[in-house]
């Protein structure tokens, strides 16, 4: 998958969800999901984190297609700098 929208669509389809059902999970409109999947809009950071958490997806894979899709050893849902960094 080349784009973040295509990867989100892949997750949705693998979960056998319509755009309406997927949107309802996150409290969004189905047209917003359609726009994301078709690369007309970018997903918010919050949505990306929710998708990772809900569907056990690696953040790096979702954002840039690197690494593995599913969370496994060595893959984090999300990495953020420590407040001490």
Secondary structure, DSSP 8 states (H G I E B T S, - for coil): --SHHHHHHHHHHHTT--HHHHHHHHT--HHHHHHHHTTSS---HHHHHHHHHHHTB-HHHHHHS-S-SB--TT--S-----TT-
